[in-house]
Amino acid sequence: MTTTEFESIKNKIKQLELGAATAKGKIETIENNWQKKYGFSTLEEAKKKREELKSEIAEKTEKRNELMDKLEKSFDWNSV
């Protein structure tokens, strides 16, 4: 192996290490932002929260529809 090849490999290793450190920093930033904004920091917690919110939406939509039905049934539409 020549000195040039050796130096080239060393430079590539440094670039890869820097790229990995940058990616790790981005992940930490995302996790910190999630924690500050939403109270969780992992993807698993985000998925769990998403499912909880979807259930909440479904429950509220169902109750809203029940109330709309009740309102419609109590109104005399023939008088309109």
Buried (B, 14 or more C-beta within 10 A) or exposed (E): EEEEEEEEEEEEEEEEEEEEEEEEEEEEEEBEEBEEEEEBBEEEBBEEBEEEEEEEEEEEEEEEEEEEEEEEEEEEEEEE
